Amino acid sequence: MPGTVLLLAASPLGRGRLVDAAGVLPVLAAVAPAVLSGTDTANVVELADPLEPQAVLTRLRAAAAAPGPLTLYLAGQLQLDRRQRLPHLALARTTAATVRYTALPWHWIREELRLRSAVDTALVVDLHADAEAWRYVAERGLECGANAAVYGRVAPGGRRGVAEPAYMKAVATLLRSGYRPPLPQLHEQALARIAESSAGRDLVLAVPGGSAPRPPFAHPPTSPARLEGRIPAPPGTHHAPPAAGQTRHGSGQQTPAVRPERRAVGESPHSVKPVAGAVGADAHAVISAAVQDGRHADAEVIAARQEQLAVQGHGPASDEALHWAEVRADLAMFAGDAERSCRAWLAVAGVRLAAGQAVDAPAVEAAVDRAHHQWGRIKDVARARELGPALAELRLRVPGRRQGALENVQRQLRQLQAAQ
């Protein structure tokens, strides 16, 4: 089965630049796709200093939905937004004042991977953090979810000019030999190569199972310790905003400008058939296999059963029930049913707000953003017109991160009403 590789290197272009992240891409690009992936063949997508978080999201979402093993190589810098104090991957136009709107929230990465398995999903990261982000990571860790193995390091921002992604360059240099060892071994070899320059300052990420490390987790690079993991609360509490270019009903998402992909075509073996009684983590794996095999109805049946069990056991506003409601909303999106997905996200947003969650809570914003995105993809004008007022009402309460989102809904709704 072919693998998928996403090479993402991003850092601000102005004075806030801590690391020359894109400088590692030529070295990574010189590695054979199959070696980058650890599979016989692989599709590789490169993103060098992208401008828009929604463009990155589009590529990340496509990579996460692809069948087969997935490896993400991420180089860049972490910063916190001023409102919610959450870590973001800074992009080319990011400044300290615009992190919320111009950087990629770290939890978007985690959420896009939530239907995958850590068995075939890996993050290899080389991150530099400014002072605030460094304190955050040192105190709380870097939450990557339970759906990916994570290897790499977070380094404090230097005081002597722009740093280089030394860890990622070491990884790329090792891979240019034409052989990709198991990731734990590759990780330790890379750390050994940068041991002298890092001088034990880095926070080392070595999480085979994909669970998040508990701070403190700084270890000398020459002897990284296996970090104690914690399984987070059920995922699905943070989602991404609408992708750029989604304002017309039935239109596709805007395609970002990225470097040409290196592609190799292969066939996917038949996936494991779902088991009606699958529960817990097993249910996620079976659902993922069903989606990748195109059996969307099977995936929906399993997720609906899990949501019913969660409601019975914990209540409709519980994290468990909301998680499965969000999974079902995503499954509708994967199945191409924008109307059903929009309705599901509207319902999730309503439950969260009724439960007293703040209008700017990431989970609330995410639900409304996703409802907005799916509403923009409904091809049936009558259905879109029916759902428009509910979305507009929500947008009045939850404006979200994207400026003009409410005005966008109102404008589109007027056009739909005029089309009667």
TIMI-463007 format. One line per 8 residues: number of its first residue (from 0); for each residue x, y, z of C-alpha. Coordinates in nm, 2 decimals, padded with zeros to 4 digits. Example, Ala and Ser with C-alpha at 12.3 -4.5 7.8 and 13.67 -1.06 7.14 Angstrom:
<pts>
0	01.23/-00.45/00.78; 01.37/-00.11/00.71
</pts>
This chain:
<pts>
0	00.00/00.00/00.00; 00.14/00.34/-00.09; 00.21/00.59/00.19; 00.15/00.96/00.22; 00.41/01.21/00.33; 00.34/01.58/00.42; 00.65/01.80/00.44; 00.56/02.13/00.62
8	00.81/02.39/00.70; 00.69/02.73/00.81; 00.81/03.04/01.00; 00.74/03.41/00.99; 00.91/03.62/00.73; 00.96/03.92/00.95; 01.15/04.01/01.26; 00.97/03.75/01.47
16	01.14/03.47/01.28; 01.31/03.23/01.51; 01.41/02.95/01.27; 01.48/02.91/00.90; 01.23/02.62/00.88; 01.21/02.61/00.50; 01.59/02.56/00.48; 01.54/02.19/00.56
24	01.31/02.12/00.27; 01.58/02.08/00.00; 01.75/01.81/00.21; 01.42/01.63/00.28; 01.32/01.67/-00.09; 01.63/01.48/-00.19; 01.52/01.18/00.00; 01.33/00.92/-00.20
32	00.95/00.92/-00.13; 00.95/00.56/-00.03; 01.22/00.62/00.23; 01.04/00.92/00.37; 00.73/00.71/00.41; 00.89/00.38/00.50; 00.66/00.21/00.23; 00.73/00.07/-00.12
40	00.58/00.38/-00.28; 00.45/00.72/-00.15; 00.28/01.04/-00.24; 00.47/01.35/-00.11; 00.33/01.70/-00.07; 00.56/01.99/00.02; 00.45/02.31/00.18; 00.72/02.58/00.21
48	00.64/02.89/00.42; 00.26/02.88/00.34; 00.07/03.20/00.39; -00.28/03.09/00.49; -00.38/02.84/00.77; -00.68/02.73/00.57; -00.45/02.63/00.28; -00.24/02.42/00.52
56	-00.56/02.27/00.66; -00.67/02.17/00.31; -00.35/01.97/00.25; -00.35/01.83/00.61; -00.71/01.71/00.58; -00.64/01.54/00.24; -00.33/01.37/00.38; -00.52/01.25/00.69
64	-00.80/01.11/00.48; -00.56/00.92/00.25; -00.54/00.54/00.30; -00.22/00.38/00.41; 00.06/00.50/00.64; 00.10/00.87/00.69; 00.41/01.06/00.80; 00.41/01.43/00.87
72	00.75/01.61/00.89; 00.69/01.95/01.06; 00.96/02.22/01.11; 00.87/02.56/01.24; 00.80/02.77/01.54; 00.54/02.78/01.81; 00.36/03.09/01.94; 00.06/03.15/02.16
80	-00.25/03.35/02.05; -00.33/03.64/02.27; -00.70/03.55/02.34; -00.70/03.18/02.43; -00.33/03.13/02.50; -00.31/02.82/02.28; -00.01/02.70/02.08; 00.00/02.77/01.71
88	00.24/02.69/01.43; 00.35/03.03/01.30; 00.32/03.08/00.92; 00.48/03.33/00.68; 00.26/03.63/00.77; 00.23/03.56/01.14; 00.32/03.83/01.39; 00.27/03.84/01.77
96	-00.05/04.04/01.72; -00.20/03.82/01.45; -00.13/03.47/01.57; -00.50/03.39/01.61; -00.58/03.47/01.24; -00.25/03.39/01.05; -00.11/03.09/01.23; -00.21/02.72/01.23
104	-00.36/02.62/01.57; -00.17/02.31/01.69; -00.49/02.14/01.79; -00.60/02.14/01.43; -00.33/01.89/01.35; -00.44/01.67/01.64; -00.80/01.68/01.53; -00.74/01.61/01.17
112	-00.57/01.29/01.28; -00.83/01.17/01.52; -00.98/00.91/01.30; -00.64/00.76/01.22; -00.44/00.50/01.41; -00.10/00.55/01.58; 00.01/00.22/01.42; 00.04/00.39/01.08
120	00.05/00.76/01.16; 00.36/00.95/01.27; 00.47/01.31/01.34; 00.83/01.40/01.31; 00.87/01.75/01.45; 01.15/02.01/01.49; 01.00/02.31/01.66; 01.14/02.63/01.81
128	00.92/02.82/02.06; 00.92/03.19/02.17; 00.93/03.27/02.54; 00.56/03.24/02.60; 00.52/02.92/02.40; 00.82/02.77/02.56; 00.67/02.83/02.91; 00.34/02.68/02.79
136	00.50/02.36/02.65; 00.73/02.32/02.96; 00.44/02.34/03.19; 00.17/02.16/03.00; 00.34/01.95/02.73; 00.25/01.95/02.37; -00.08/01.76/02.32; -00.06/01.55/02.00
144	-00.35/01.32/02.08; -00.35/00.94/02.09; -00.37/00.88/01.72; -00.01/00.94/01.61; 00.34/00.84/01.72; 00.54/01.15/01.79; 00.92/01.20/01.76; 01.13/01.52/01.77
152	01.21/01.81/01.98; 01.10/02.16/02.09; 01.38/02.41/02.13; 01.37/02.75/02.30; 01.40/03.05/02.07; 01.77/03.16/02.04; 01.91/03.50/02.12; 02.17/03.49/01.85
160	01.98/03.53/01.54; 01.77/03.29/01.33; 01.83/02.92/01.42; 01.83/02.62/01.19; 01.61/02.31/01.22; 01.91/02.10/01.32; 01.71/01.80/01.43; 01.51/01.78/01.11
168	01.83/01.82/00.90; 01.99/01.53/01.09; 01.68/01.32/01.02; 01.69/01.41/00.65; 02.07/01.34/00.63; 02.02/01.00/00.78; 01.74/00.92/00.54; 01.95/01.01/00.24
176	02.13/00.69/00.30; 01.83/00.53/00.13; 01.71/00.34/00.45; 01.46/00.45/00.71; 01.51/00.26/01.03; 01.23/00.23/01.28; 01.13/00.58/01.40; 01.26/00.53/01.76
184	01.60/00.44/01.62; 01.60/00.72/01.37; 01.50/00.96/01.64; 01.79/00.86/01.87; 02.04/00.88/01.59; 01.92/01.23/01.50; 01.94/01.34/01.86; 02.29/01.21/01.89
192	02.40/01.42/01.59; 02.28/01.74/01.75; 02.37/01.66/02.11; 02.66/01.91/02.12; 02.46/02.21/01.98; 02.15/02.15/02.19; 02.34/02.11/02.51; 02.05/01.94/02.69
200	01.82/02.24/02.65; 01.56/02.09/02.42; 01.23/01.92/02.52; 01.25/01.58/02.36; 00.93/01.42/02.22; 00.94/01.04/02.20; 00.59/00.90/02.22; 00.55/00.57/02.04
208	00.18/00.53/02.11; 00.08/00.88/02.03; -00.03/00.99/02.38; 00.08/01.32/02.50; 00.38/01.36/02.73; 00.34/01.50/03.07; 00.57/01.79/03.17; 00.84/01.81/03.28
216	00.98/01.60/02.99; 01.32/01.76/02.92; 01.59/01.50/02.87; 01.95/01.52/02.76; 01.95/01.46/02.38; 02.21/01.18/02.41; 01.98/00.97/02.62; 01.61/01.04/02.55
224	01.38/00.88/02.81; 01.05/00.72/02.72; 00.80/00.97/02.83; 00.50/00.89/03.05; 00.19/00.92/02.83; -00.16/01.02/02.92; -00.46/00.94/02.72; -00.65/01.27/02.66
232	-01.02/01.31/02.71; -01.22/01.19/02.40; -01.10/01.40/02.11; -01.31/01.61/01.88; -01.32/01.93/02.10; -01.14/02.15/01.86; -01.20/02.18/01.49; -01.08/02.40/01.21
240	-01.26/02.70/01.05; -01.40/02.70/00.70; -01.15/02.66/00.43; -01.08/02.95/00.20; -01.29/02.98/-00.11; -01.60/02.80/00.03; -01.86/03.08/00.01; -02.05/02.94/-00.29
248	-02.29/02.65/-00.25; -02.17/02.34/-00.42; -01.83/02.48/-00.50; -01.51/02.31/-00.40; -01.24/02.43/-00.16; -00.98/02.67/-00.29; -00.66/02.48/-00.37; -00.35/02.63/-00.21
256	-00.04/02.70/-00.41; 00.22/02.44/-00.31; 00.51/02.27/-00.47; 00.43/02.00/-00.72; 00.35/01.66/-00.56; 00.56/01.36/-00.63; 00.31/01.08/-00.68; 00.32/00.70/-00.71
264	00.01/00.50/-00.78; -00.08/00.19/-00.59; -00.38/-00.02/-00.49; -00.54/-00.04/-00.15; -00.61/-00.39/-00.01; -00.95/-00.47/00.11; -01.01/-00.32/00.45; -01.13/-00.52/00.75
272	-01.51/-00.54/00.77; -01.67/-00.35/01.06; -01.79/-00.53/01.36; -02.13/-00.41/01.48; -02.03/-00.45/01.85; -01.70/-00.27/01.82; -01.65/-00.03/02.11; -01.41/00.23/02.24
280	-01.07/00.26/02.06; -01.15/-00.04/01.85; -01.45/00.14/01.71; -01.23/00.43/01.59; -01.00/00.18/01.40; -01.29/00.00/01.24; -01.46/00.33/01.14; -01.14/00.45/00.99
288	-01.10/00.13/00.79; -01.46/00.16/00.67; -01.42/00.52/00.55; -01.10/00.44/00.37; -01.27/00.15/00.20; -01.57/00.37/00.10; -01.81/00.19/00.33; -01.96/00.51/00.47
296	-02.29/00.36/00.58; -02.11/00.10/00.78; -01.90/00.37/00.95; -02.21/00.57/01.03; -02.39/00.27/01.19; -02.10/00.21/01.42; -02.06/00.57/01.52; -02.43/00.61/01.58
304	-02.43/00.31/01.81; -02.13/00.46/02.00; -02.31/00.79/02.04; -02.62/00.62/02.17; -02.41/00.43/02.43; -02.24/00.75/02.53; -02.57/00.94/02.58; -02.71/00.65/02.78
312	-02.40/00.62/03.00; -02.29/00.99/03.04; -02.57/01.22/02.91; -02.62/01.41/02.59; -02.39/01.70/02.68; -02.10/01.48/02.80; -01.76/01.49/02.64; -01.81/01.13/02.53
320	-02.15/01.19/02.36; -02.03/01.51/02.19; -01.72/01.33/02.07; -01.93/01.08/01.88; -02.17/01.34/01.76; -01.87/01.52/01.61; -01.74/01.19/01.46; -02.07/01.14/01.29
328	-02.06/01.50/01.15; -01.72/01.43/01.01; -01.84/01.10/00.86; -02.12/01.28/00.68; -01.86/01.51/00.54; -01.64/01.22/00.42; -01.95/01.06/00.26; -02.02/01.39/00.07
336	-02.34/01.46/00.26; -02.29/01.83/00.33; -02.65/01.89/00.45; -02.63/01.61/00.71; -02.29/01.73/00.82; -02.41/02.09/00.86; -02.71/01.98/01.06; -02.49/01.77/01.29
344	-02.25/02.05/01.35; -02.53/02.30/01.42; -02.67/02.05/01.68; -02.33/02.01/01.84; -02.29/02.39/01.87; -02.63/02.42/02.02; -02.56/02.15/02.29; -02.23/02.31/02.38
352	-02.38/02.66/02.42; -02.68/02.52/02.61; -02.44/02.35/02.85; -02.28/02.69/02.93; -01.97/02.68/02.72; -01.83/03.02/02.62; -01.90/03.16/02.27; -01.52/03.18/02.21
360	-01.44/02.84/02.35; -01.24/02.65/02.08; -01.50/02.36/02.07; -01.79/02.60/02.02; -01.61/02.81/01.75; -01.51/02.49/01.58; -01.86/02.35/01.56; -02.00/02.67/01.41
368	-01.71/02.70/01.17; -01.76/02.35/01.05; -02.13/02.40/01.01; -02.06/02.72/00.81; -01.81/02.53/00.59; -02.06/02.24/00.52; -02.34/02.48/00.46; -02.14/02.65/00.19
376	-02.11/02.31/00.01; -02.48/02.22/00.01; -02.58/02.19/-00.36; -02.96/02.18/-00.30; -03.06/02.55/-00.28; -03.38/02.48/-00.09; -03.19/02.29/00.18; -02.93/02.55/00.21
384	-03.20/02.82/00.24; -03.37/02.62/00.52; -03.05/02.59/00.73; -02.93/02.94/00.66; -03.13/03.12/00.94; -03.01/02.88/01.21; -02.65/02.93/01.10; -02.69/03.31/01.09
392	-02.83/03.31/01.44; -02.54/03.11/01.56; -02.29/03.34/01.39; -02.44/03.63/01.57; -02.34/03.47/01.90; -02.02/03.30/01.77; -01.84/03.52/01.52; -01.53/03.30/01.52
400	-01.18/03.38/01.40; -01.24/03.47/01.04; -01.34/03.83/01.00; -01.66/03.88/00.80; -01.80/03.53/00.87; -02.14/03.66/00.98; -02.16/03.90/00.68; -02.08/03.60/00.46
408	-02.37/03.40/00.59; -02.61/03.69/00.56; -02.50/03.78/00.21; -02.53/03.42/00.09; -02.87/03.38/00.26; -03.01/03.69/00.09; -02.89/03.55/-00.24; -03.06/03.21/-00.17
416	-03.39/03.38/-00.06; -03.38/03.60/-00.38; -03.35/03.28/-00.58; -03.70/03.15/-00.47
</pts>
